Amino acid sequence: MKHILVIDNQISTCELLSKFLKKNDYEVATTTRGKTALEMVQQRPFDLILADFHLPDIPASKLFDEIRKSDPVARIILMGKEVNLKNAVDMLRKGVRNFISKPLNPDELLEAIQEAEKNTSTAQTREEEAESMPTVNAAPTPELVSGKSKKARAILDHVKRVGPTNFSVIIQGETGTGKESLARLIHQASPRRDGPFVAVDCGCLSRELASSELFGHEKGAFTGAVFQKTGFFEQANGGTIFLDEIANLPMDVQIALLRVLQEKVIRKVGGIKEIAIDVRLISATNENLLAKSESSGFREDLYFRLCEYLLEIPSLRERPEDIPLFIDFFLVQTSKELGKPQSTLSDEVLGYLQEYNWPGNIRELRNVIRRSSLFAGPDHVIQKSSLPTRITDFKDHGAANLANSGEPVLTEKRGDLKFTALKAESRRIMEVLEKVRYNKTKAAELLNIHRKTLYVKLKLLNIPC
């Protein structure tokens, strides 16, 4: 037994147990919240879970049931003080391996862990145990933090409806809202879950090579084609292909894609043989494709072929009650990535993060948590000084009034001509960004500037990229 998950509402207890277990050659992950623990269990199986009986966000019995749904053979040892004897006995009958009283005795704890390890080595293998357990639905991958708001629950309801079908789905939402993660969740909820999931960023496909990337090419099909290439659609055969920012596809590729969807066959560039494929298509956009099709910017017949089911994903500012959940999840992720104890937020920092309007949505929040964790002090607590200035300025300079206008905060307070020009420029950039739903390429086109110039101005004006 090597991997142990510790769940305790006291950070100090988590840190002490982590040090103690690591000294005894165990790999340890910790969290102070039961709901975060469930996300971690969905990400990977643990050989043993040490959980406090009294967690602030979820009862021990419910935690046990939810863990068993994700990992039917999970081994759990509960810890606690002043626990009703009947409750302890009930949990043992449900399948909890052991129950240890607090304050913890190191020798007693180690003995309980080794006993569970001994039982594991003499019992069925994990795979055999899993086969003997009731079948459960496959758990979503760890990055799919759905949230608990009404809008988040509505999204999951849509996934439950459309996931088991073979419908083509369009996911529409702002940049950074997690459209690819949602597509993966739909894939996991489908009969194709054991097949490949191939994600393609259409914005990165050049006009010249888009057909080759999607459908493949034969050797010698064009200059530089020295080998035969298997395209993304062929790679996704039997599974799901996800086309992100599909509005960026050139018109000739849209025509080819329409035929692929109608005929269920592809033809490599330079080839004459048709190849049958069985692929479910999920596409994503931060634009209104129907409106774009009406203005001849996107093929209308392709839109209706793609949009057998439209799923609109809300921005993060539309569901602020989900922000703490995402914060907890990204703190756990960052702790693993950096190989350091999990950071926590001061109350002041949490206030800043909850009041900010998050134009970059979940992606921006993730980046802020990762960056701030790097600057956390020796106590691993993230303070105001670790936050980007755009977030602290948003609140400190009266951004509550600016939130409605979408105007970025300019920290300068001069009344000269230069400042007035900067303010007007920032307001215009924000208007265009909101109009194109934060698509930087489209914004640069409307502003008649190069994309790189736009990024320079965003940085200069302290507007999140």
VMD Tcl script that draws the C-alpha trace (Angstrom):
set ca {
  {0.00 0.00 0.00}
  {1.56 3.28 -1.09}
  {-0.98 6.04 -1.73}
  {-3.00 7.50 1.17}
  {-5.56 10.32 1.16}
  {-5.99 12.23 4.44}
  {-9.22 14.19 4.98}
  {-9.34 16.30 8.12}
  {-10.91 19.68 8.85}
  {-7.75 20.85 10.63}
  {-4.85 21.87 8.39}
  {-2.40 21.18 11.24}
  {-3.65 17.58 11.52}
  {-3.28 17.10 7.77}
  {0.29 18.38 7.86}
  {1.25 16.24 10.87}
  {-0.21 13.09 9.35}
  {1.42 13.86 6.01}
  {4.88 14.17 7.60}
  {4.37 11.06 9.74}
  {3.16 8.88 6.87}
  {5.81 10.09 4.45}
  {8.47 9.09 6.98}
  {6.95 5.62 6.84}
  {7.31 5.49 3.03}
  {3.74 6.35 2.04}
  {2.72 8.86 -0.61}
  {0.20 11.27 0.88}
  {-2.39 13.75 -0.40}
  {-4.43 15.90 1.98}
  {-7.54 18.05 1.96}
  {-9.75 19.71 4.56}
  {-13.03 19.33 2.64}
  {-15.03 16.22 1.88}
  {-16.26 17.51 -1.47}
  {-12.70 18.18 -2.58}
  {-11.79 14.66 -1.48}
  {-14.50 13.26 -3.74}
  {-12.97 15.10 -6.70}
  {-9.56 13.67 -5.83}
  {-10.93 10.14 -5.58}
  {-12.55 10.56 -8.99}
  {-9.15 11.54 -10.36}
  {-7.31 8.43 -9.19}
  {-7.73 5.49 -6.78}
  {-6.09 5.64 -3.33}
  {-4.96 2.53 -1.49}
  {-6.32 3.91 1.77}
  {-8.39 6.90 2.87}
  {-8.06 8.36 6.39}
  {-11.11 10.53 7.01}
  {-12.23 12.57 9.99}
  {-15.76 11.65 11.12}
  {-16.71 15.30 11.59}
  {-16.20 17.20 8.34}
  {-17.71 20.68 7.93}
  {-19.24 20.17 4.50}
  {-20.39 16.54 4.31}
  {-21.46 13.84 6.84}
  {-19.16 10.83 7.16}
  {-21.85 8.40 6.04}
  {-22.54 10.37 2.85}
  {-18.82 10.75 2.20}
  {-18.39 6.98 2.45}
  {-21.29 6.34 0.05}
  {-20.03 8.87 -2.50}
  {-16.47 7.52 -2.38}
  {-17.76 4.00 -2.96}
  {-19.58 5.22 -6.09}
  {-16.27 6.41 -7.54}
  {-14.15 3.60 -6.14}
  {-16.22 0.53 -5.10}
  {-13.26 -1.14 -3.33}
  {-11.93 1.93 -1.51}
  {-10.52 1.16 1.96}
  {-11.45 3.76 4.55}
  {-10.35 4.32 8.14}
  {-12.34 6.89 10.11}
  {-10.88 9.12 12.81}
  {-12.76 11.11 15.42}
  {-13.42 12.07 19.00}
  {-16.66 12.06 20.94}
  {-18.30 9.86 18.32}
  {-21.52 8.06 19.20}
  {-20.77 4.33 19.56}
  {-23.79 3.38 17.48}
  {-22.60 5.62 14.61}
  {-19.16 4.04 14.72}
  {-20.61 0.52 14.67}
  {-22.93 1.43 11.78}
  {-20.00 2.72 9.74}
  {-17.99 -0.44 10.45}
  {-20.94 -2.54 9.28}
  {-21.13 -0.51 6.07}
  {-17.57 -1.46 5.25}
  {-15.26 1.04 6.99}
  {-12.01 -0.80 7.76}
  {-11.36 0.68 11.19}
  {-12.27 3.48 13.57}
  {-9.52 5.33 15.48}
  {-10.17 7.71 18.36}
  {-8.64 11.17 18.56}
  {-6.19 12.35 19.74}
  {-4.33 9.95 17.49}
  {-1.73 7.54 18.77}
  {1.00 7.18 16.09}
  {1.62 3.50 16.87}
  {-2.09 2.70 16.83}
  {-2.56 4.55 13.52}
  {0.38 2.81 11.87}
  {-0.84 -0.56 13.12}
  {-4.30 0.06 11.64}
  {-2.80 1.03 8.30}
  {-0.52 -2.01 8.24}
  {-3.45 -4.25 9.16}
  {-5.43 -2.88 6.21}
  {-2.36 -3.40 4.03}
  {-2.00 -6.98 5.25}
  {-5.67 -7.69 4.55}
  {-5.27 -6.26 1.09}
  {-2.34 -8.50 0.22}
  {-4.19 -11.65 1.29}
  {-7.55 -10.72 -0.23}
  {-8.70 -10.58 -3.83}
  {-6.83 -8.23 -6.11}
  {-8.30 -4.77 -6.58}
  {-9.55 -5.73 -10.03}
  {-11.20 -8.91 -8.73}
  {-12.85 -6.97 -5.94}
  {-14.10 -4.39 -8.41}
  {-15.66 -7.12 -10.56}
  {-17.51 -8.45 -7.53}
  {-18.98 -5.05 -6.69}
  {-22.16 -3.59 -8.24}
  {-21.58 -1.67 -11.48}
  {-21.61 2.11 -11.17}
  {-21.50 4.84 -13.76}
  {-18.02 5.96 -14.74}
  {-16.93 8.93 -12.68}
  {-16.10 12.15 -14.50}
  {-12.49 13.11 -14.93}
  {-11.05 15.32 -12.17}
  {-10.94 18.59 -14.06}
  {-14.72 18.51 -14.42}
  {-15.67 20.52 -11.37}
  {-19.33 21.15 -12.05}
  {-20.29 23.52 -9.24}
  {-23.34 23.58 -6.97}
  {-25.24 26.62 -8.25}
  {-28.60 26.33 -9.96}
  {-26.99 27.01 -13.34}
  {-24.27 24.42 -12.74}
  {-26.87 21.80 -11.82}
  {-28.80 22.68 -14.98}
  {-25.68 21.98 -17.05}
  {-25.31 18.54 -15.46}
  {-28.96 17.85 -16.20}
  {-28.31 18.63 -19.87}
  {-25.31 16.28 -19.82}
  {-27.42 13.45 -18.38}
  {-29.97 13.98 -21.15}
  {-27.70 14.27 -24.16}
  {-24.71 12.20 -23.01}
  {-26.17 8.74 -23.73}
  {-27.37 9.82 -27.20}
  {-25.37 10.17 -30.39}
  {-26.50 13.78 -30.97}
  {-24.04 16.33 -32.31}
  {-23.65 19.04 -29.66}
  {-22.65 22.69 -29.80}
  {-21.32 24.12 -26.54}
  {-21.59 27.90 -26.55}
  {-19.92 30.10 -23.95}
  {-17.26 32.69 -23.24}
  {-13.56 31.90 -23.41}
  {-12.30 30.12 -20.31}
  {-15.65 28.72 -19.14}
  {-14.53 25.09 -19.47}
  {-16.11 24.06 -22.77}
  {-13.58 21.27 -23.39}
  {-14.09 19.91 -19.89}
  {-17.83 19.86 -20.48}
  {-17.28 18.03 -23.78}
  {-15.22 15.41 -21.95}
  {-18.03 15.00 -19.44}
  {-20.51 14.37 -22.26}
  {-18.08 11.82 -23.71}
  {-17.77 10.08 -20.33}
  {-21.57 9.90 -20.07}
  {-21.90 8.26 -23.48}
  {-21.58 4.64 -24.67}
  {-18.38 5.82 -26.38}
  {-16.62 6.48 -23.06}
  {-14.07 3.71 -23.70}
  {-13.25 5.11 -27.14}
  {-10.84 7.96 -27.92}
  {-11.56 11.61 -27.16}
  {-9.71 13.86 -29.62}
  {-9.69 17.62 -28.96}
  {-8.86 20.01 -31.81}
  {-8.38 23.78 -31.55}
  {-9.70 25.05 -34.87}
  {-8.16 28.45 -34.20}
  {-4.71 26.88 -34.56}
  {-5.45 25.24 -37.93}
  {-3.98 27.14 -40.86}
  {-6.13 27.53 -43.95}
  {-3.63 25.55 -46.01}
  {-3.35 22.55 -43.68}
  {-6.77 22.40 -41.99}
  {-8.09 19.63 -44.26}
  {-4.89 17.62 -43.83}
  {-5.04 17.93 -40.03}
  {-8.69 16.94 -39.84}
  {-8.92 14.26 -42.52}
  {-5.29 13.23 -43.12}
  {-3.29 13.16 -46.34}
  {-1.55 10.69 -48.63}
  {2.17 10.68 -49.23}
  {3.06 13.20 -51.96}
  {-0.32 14.95 -51.77}
  {1.46 18.32 -51.58}
  {4.93 19.73 -51.13}
  {6.30 18.50 -47.83}
  {3.91 15.53 -47.55}
  {6.71 12.95 -47.31}
  {4.63 10.55 -45.21}
  {1.01 9.47 -45.10}
  {-0.86 11.22 -42.26}
  {-3.78 10.02 -40.18}
  {-6.17 12.91 -39.52}
  {-8.00 13.77 -36.31}
  {-11.29 12.25 -37.47}
  {-9.67 8.90 -38.16}
  {-7.88 9.05 -34.79}
  {-11.26 9.60 -33.10}
  {-12.96 6.65 -34.83}
  {-15.23 4.86 -32.36}
  {-15.12 7.81 -29.97}
  {-15.67 11.56 -29.85}
  {-14.01 14.45 -31.66}
  {-14.18 17.90 -30.08}
  {-13.77 20.90 -32.39}
  {-13.07 23.98 -30.30}
  {-13.69 27.45 -31.75}
  {-15.30 25.88 -34.81}
  {-16.25 29.30 -36.18}
  {-12.61 29.69 -37.26}
  {-12.83 26.89 -39.86}
  {-12.28 28.10 -43.44}
  {-15.33 27.90 -45.71}
  {-13.89 25.12 -47.90}
  {-13.24 23.00 -44.81}
  {-16.81 23.67 -43.62}
  {-18.06 22.19 -46.89}
  {-15.87 19.10 -46.46}
  {-17.00 18.73 -42.84}
  {-20.65 18.88 -43.87}
  {-20.11 15.95 -46.25}
  {-18.30 13.97 -43.55}
  {-21.26 14.41 -41.20}
  {-23.78 13.48 -43.87}
  {-21.98 10.50 -45.43}
  {-19.99 9.24 -42.40}
  {-16.89 8.88 -44.59}
  {-13.65 10.83 -45.01}
  {-11.22 11.11 -47.88}
  {-7.59 11.99 -47.21}
  {-6.10 14.95 -49.07}
  {-4.63 13.54 -52.27}
  {-6.46 10.23 -51.83}
  {-9.23 8.53 -53.81}
  {-10.34 5.96 -51.23}
  {-13.22 6.74 -48.91}
  {-12.80 5.64 -45.29}
  {-15.89 4.92 -43.19}
  {-15.82 6.50 -39.73}
  {-17.98 6.32 -36.63}
  {-17.41 9.53 -34.72}
  {-19.55 11.71 -32.48}
  {-18.93 15.42 -33.00}
  {-19.01 17.98 -30.21}
  {-18.10 21.55 -31.17}
  {-17.60 24.70 -29.16}
  {-17.74 28.40 -29.88}
  {-17.66 31.73 -28.08}
  {-19.79 33.26 -30.83}
  {-23.43 32.95 -31.78}
  {-23.09 30.61 -34.75}
  {-26.72 30.99 -35.81}
  {-26.33 34.76 -36.06}
  {-23.05 34.31 -37.87}
  {-24.66 31.89 -40.34}
  {-27.34 34.47 -41.10}
  {-24.63 36.96 -42.04}
  {-22.83 34.42 -44.27}
  {-19.95 34.05 -41.83}
  {-20.74 30.37 -41.24}
  {-22.59 27.82 -43.36}
  {-26.21 27.62 -42.22}
  {-26.61 23.99 -43.33}
  {-23.51 23.02 -41.35}
  {-24.83 24.83 -38.29}
  {-28.05 22.83 -38.26}
  {-26.10 19.61 -38.81}
  {-23.83 20.43 -35.86}
  {-26.57 21.75 -33.59}
  {-28.73 18.76 -32.81}
  {-28.36 19.92 -29.20}
  {-27.26 23.38 -28.04}
  {-25.72 23.67 -24.59}
  {-24.97 27.18 -23.32}
  {-22.43 27.31 -20.51}
  {-22.68 30.34 -18.16}
  {-19.76 32.59 -17.28}
  {-18.20 32.39 -13.83}
  {-19.58 35.81 -12.85}
  {-23.09 34.42 -13.45}
  {-22.59 31.76 -10.77}
  {-20.47 33.34 -8.00}
  {-21.54 30.68 -5.48}
  {-19.38 28.20 -7.41}
  {-16.18 30.23 -6.97}
  {-15.18 28.68 -3.56}
  {-15.57 25.18 -5.01}
  {-13.27 25.95 -7.93}
  {-10.79 27.61 -5.58}
  {-10.58 24.48 -3.40}
  {-10.12 22.27 -6.44}
  {-7.36 24.40 -7.95}
  {-5.57 24.63 -4.59}
  {-5.42 20.82 -4.50}
  {-4.25 20.66 -8.12}
  {-1.55 23.27 -7.55}
  {-0.31 21.53 -4.41}
  {0.26 18.35 -6.42}
  {1.84 20.23 -9.30}
  {4.29 22.14 -7.10}
  {4.94 19.25 -4.71}
  {4.33 21.48 -1.69}
  {1.71 21.59 1.09}
  {-1.68 22.84 0.03}
  {-2.14 26.58 0.41}
  {-5.15 28.22 2.00}
  {-6.69 31.66 1.52}
  {-6.93 34.41 4.07}
  {-10.45 35.77 4.57}
  {-9.35 39.02 2.91}
  {-8.15 37.21 -0.22}
  {-11.33 35.17 -0.44}
  {-13.28 38.43 -0.38}
  {-11.24 39.82 -3.27}
  {-11.74 36.68 -5.35}
  {-15.49 36.61 -4.74}
  {-15.98 40.28 -5.71}
  {-13.87 40.19 -8.89}
  {-15.83 39.88 -12.18}
  {-13.57 37.20 -13.81}
  {-13.60 38.19 -17.51}
  {-11.31 35.20 -18.17}
  {-13.69 32.89 -16.29}
  {-12.53 29.57 -14.82}
  {-9.26 29.61 -16.74}
  {-8.35 32.98 -15.23}
  {-9.28 31.79 -11.73}
  {-7.07 28.71 -12.15}
  {-4.12 30.85 -13.25}
  {-4.60 33.23 -10.32}
  {-4.64 30.35 -7.80}
  {-1.52 28.76 -9.34}
  {0.37 32.05 -9.37}
  {-0.72 33.07 -5.87}
  {0.26 29.69 -4.44}
  {3.83 30.33 -5.60}
  {3.93 33.51 -3.51}
  {2.31 32.05 -0.38}
  {4.38 32.56 2.79}
  {5.97 29.93 5.04}
  {2.57 29.33 6.67}
  {1.17 28.46 3.20}
  {-1.53 31.12 3.53}
  {-2.20 33.26 0.46}
  {-2.33 36.94 1.40}
  {-3.44 40.04 -0.53}
  {0.16 40.76 -1.63}
  {0.14 37.48 -3.61}
  {-2.79 38.53 -5.81}
  {-2.43 40.23 -9.22}
  {-3.01 43.97 -8.99}
  {-5.98 43.85 -11.39}
  {-7.91 41.87 -8.76}
  {-7.03 44.04 -5.78}
  {-7.54 47.22 -7.81}
  {-10.96 46.02 -8.92}
  {-12.20 46.15 -5.34}
  {-9.96 48.82 -3.86}
  {-10.69 51.45 -6.52}
  {-14.45 51.22 -6.50}
  {-14.78 48.53 -9.15}
  {-18.19 47.62 -7.85}
  {-19.45 50.53 -9.92}
  {-17.26 49.60 -12.88}
  {-18.44 46.01 -12.97}
  {-21.67 46.96 -14.68}
  {-19.89 48.95 -17.39}
  {-17.16 46.37 -17.88}
  {-14.54 49.15 -17.75}
  {-11.10 48.00 -16.55}
  {-9.51 49.70 -13.58}
  {-6.78 52.23 -14.35}
  {-4.67 52.67 -11.27}
  {-3.41 56.11 -12.32}
  {-5.43 59.04 -11.02}
  {-4.17 61.88 -13.18}
  {-6.50 64.20 -15.03}
  {-4.13 64.91 -17.93}
  {-4.75 64.26 -21.63}
  {-2.68 61.07 -21.69}
  {-4.73 59.50 -18.94}
  {-8.00 60.57 -20.59}
  {-6.89 58.93 -23.84}
  {-5.89 55.75 -22.06}
  {-9.24 55.62 -20.33}
  {-11.13 56.07 -23.60}
  {-8.98 53.43 -25.29}
  {-9.54 50.91 -22.49}
  {-13.29 51.51 -22.60}
  {-13.36 50.92 -26.37}
  {-11.31 47.73 -26.09}
  {-13.63 46.36 -23.40}
  {-16.69 47.18 -25.53}
  {-15.28 45.24 -28.46}
  {-14.13 42.32 -26.28}
  {-17.59 41.97 -24.79}
  {-19.18 42.22 -28.23}
  {-17.09 39.28 -29.55}
  {-17.30 37.37 -26.24}
  {-13.58 37.87 -25.53}
  {-12.37 36.36 -28.81}
  {-9.03 38.19 -29.13}
  {-8.66 37.47 -32.87}
  {-12.07 38.93 -33.68}
  {-11.47 41.89 -31.36}
  {-8.19 42.71 -33.12}
  {-9.95 42.60 -36.50}
  {-12.70 44.98 -35.36}
  {-10.16 47.33 -33.77}
  {-8.07 47.16 -36.96}
  {-4.88 46.26 -35.10}
  {-2.64 43.20 -35.05}
  {-3.46 40.52 -32.48}
  {-0.02 40.98 -30.85}
  {-0.66 44.70 -30.58}
  {-3.93 43.97 -28.82}
  {-2.15 41.81 -26.25}
  {0.38 44.58 -25.62}
  {-2.44 47.05 -25.04}
  {-4.29 44.63 -22.75}
  {-1.18 44.28 -20.62}
  {-0.51 48.04 -20.64}
  {-4.11 48.82 -19.63}
  {-4.14 46.09 -16.98}
  {-6.96 44.22 -18.74}
  {-6.88 40.41 -18.12}
  {-5.63 38.47 -21.15}
}
mol new
graphics top color blue
foreach p $ca { graphics top sphere $p radius 0.5 }
foreach p [lrange $ca 0 end-1] q [lrange $ca 1 end] { graphics top cylinder $p $q radius 0.2 }
display resetview
